[in-house]
Amino acid sequence: MSKTALFIQHRAKPGHRNDVQRVWEKHVKPRVEVNPAHEAYYFCYDENDPDVVCVFQLYSDIDAMNAFMEGDWYPVYLDEISKFIADAPQIIPAKTVWVK
């Protein structure tokens, strides 16, 4: 199977980008750190917009991606982060073609 990538953009409510990070650090970061299927994970602040978080994830395959988001913790995370985001995240799944 080929690797699966996700590009995600979260728009925080004005002034709440740090709250988005705090919720992410509580729910997502510890699970990514121990998940061997996450081959790469970047949590980034958009340098041009103080309310945007950009995330890049590289999974070993699509099944690993689906399994990660089906955890019983995920709805709790979504509920908690929804208090701080302005819109639904923009999520772009991508099939990798080449990786260095």
Buried (B, 14 or more C-beta within 10 A) or exposed (E): EEBBBBBBBBBBBEEBBEBBBBBBEBBBEEBBEEBEBBBEBEBEBBEEEEBBBBBBBBBBEBEBBEEBEEEEEBEEBBEBBEEBBEEEBEEEEEEEEEEE
